[in-house]
Amino acid sequence: MAPHDGLPRMSPPKFDLAASGGRRRALWDLMAVDHGFIRLVYVNRARVSEKLYRSGQPLPIHFRFIVRRGIKTIVNLRGRNDSGWYVLERESCEKHGIALVDFTTKSRDTPSKELIHGAKRLFETIRYPALMHCKSGADRAGLMGALYRILHEGRPVEEAVEQLSWRYGHMRQAKVGMIDYFFEQYRRYNRERPTPFLDWVDRVYDPAAVKASFMSQWWANLIVDKILRRE
């Protein structure tokens, strides 16, 4: 019988890798529910700089590449989670002595000012070489790749937004195009009133107004949301 001391009870972990069948269930969740079978053949990995990679969700077998490249930090842009992909990634990082940093981002929203400043601090403090990933490696990885080039390398926005490209599976005509629209608002403002990017973010940028003015094309939304089932 359960105790009646009025204290809250910790729920058991969704995937306990040490339990009987736990690893098998976690792998099934990673491969079937999280569409990891696609990343067996297409991990969507690329360089952002000499010391930073971007990719889709890594599978345990992808840690061979990660270890060979001497990766010291993995930045998980999907946020902390109790799903199979997360517990397996955490285990692989612990096994190889790699720091796992959870930094939650969104692909269907304008980036908040807090996220932008948080990204700057992140890039300044993590150990390199590093790899950052979302689920597919297309949208959130593209946003952070662009911010890395702007905030950490001081490159122009026009060059940084190359990280948001169809080559990585990014479709700007869909809701994820809100990221492109955000950068375009800065570029328009900067053409008329030259302003450093972070100054614009702090003094001019209104995330709610930018989101409200964004209009996406229905067919691209259908592809990304209903067919590809991106997060």
C-alpha positions, -999 to 999 in steps of 0.1 A, spaced: 0 0 0 13 35 -8 22 57 22 -2 84 32 23 110 45 10 138 22 44 142 5 45 144 -33 57 113 -52 83 114 -79 70 97 -110 93 70 -125 114 80 -155 97 75 -188 127 56 -201 150 39 -176 179 25 -196 189 3 -167 155 -14 -164 146 -45 -183 135 -35 -218 141 2 -211 169 6 -237 148 -12 -263 118 11 -256 140 42 -258 155 32 -291 120 25 -305 109 59 -293 139 75 -310 136 57 -343 99 54 -348 82 83 -328 110 108 -333 116 97 -369 152 87 -362 151 62 -390 154 92 -414 185 104 -397 201 70 -402 208 81 -438 204 119 -435 216 136 -403 218 171 -421 252 179 -406 272 210 -417 298 234 -404 288 268 -391 324 277 -385 358 260 -379 347 252 -344 310 248 -346 288 222 -363 250 221 -367 229 190 -373 197 171 -368 191 150 -337 221 127 -334 217 90 -329 240 69 -307 259 58 -338 266 94 -348 288 98 -317 315 81 -336 318 112 -358 313 135 -328 342 118 -308 365 118 -339 360 155 -343 369 161 -306 335 177 -299 335 190 -263 300 205 -261 266 195 -276 239 221 -275 205 206 -275 181 232 -290 150 211 -283 152 215 -246 154 190 -217 130 161 -223 120 127 -210 118 111 -245 140 83 -258 161 106 -279 171 127 -249 180 99 -225 201 82 -251 218 114 -261 225 122 -224 239 87 -219 262 90 -249 275 124 -237 282 111 -203 300 81 -218 323 102 -239 328 131 -214 309 156 -236 290 185 -220 253 185 -229 237 219 -227 200 223 -231 190 255 -247 153 257 -258 145 274 -290 113 276 -312 110 274 -349 74 288 -353 78 320 -333 98 352 -334 129 349 -312 125 366 -279 150 392 -267 159 369 -239 167 341 -263 190 364 -284 209 376 -254 210 340 -240 225 328 -273 252 354 -270 261 342 -235 259 306 -246 284 311 -275 307 330 -252 308 303 -225 306 269 -240 337 248 -248 346 243 -284 346 224 -308 308 222 -303 278 208 -321 243 222 -318 212 204 -330 174 205 -332 153 177 -346 158 180 -383 187 204 -384 168 228 -406 151 256 -387 162 260 -351 198 251 -360 196 276 -388 184 304 -364 212 297 -340 237 293 -368 228 328 -380 229 342 -345 263 327 -339 277 344 -370 262 377 -360 268 377 -322 300 357 -319 318 363 -352 306 398 -359 296 389 -395 269 409 -413 233 397 -412 232 394 -449 259 367 -447 246 351 -415 212 343 -429 228 319 -454 223 295 -425 186 296 -433 186 278 -466 166 252 -485 199 233 -487 194 224 -450 156 218 -455 145 252 -444 113 265 -461 109 302 -455 74 302 -471 61 282 -441 56 292 -405 93 286 -399 98 316 -423 90 338 -393 127 334 -385 136 348 -419 111 376 -414 127 386 -381 161 391 -398 145 409 -427 129 434 -404 163 443 -391 178 445 -426 151 469 -437 156 491 -406 193 490 -409 193 501 -445 175 534 -436 190 539 -401 223 520 -397 221 504 -363 241 476 -346 221 444 -344 218 441 -306 209 478 -304 180 472 -327 170 441 -307 170 461 -275 155 494 -286 134 488 -317 124 451 -321 89 442 -310 85 404 -312 47 404 -309 43 430 -337 67 412 -360 48 379 -354 15 395 -361 26 410 -394 40 377 -407 19 359 -433 29 324 -445 18 304 -475 -6 277 -469 10 251 -491 44 253 -474 27 251 -440 10 219 -452 43 203 -462 62 212 -431 34 208 -405 14 179 -418 37 159 -441 72 164 -426 57 168 -391 85 192 -380 85 204 -344 
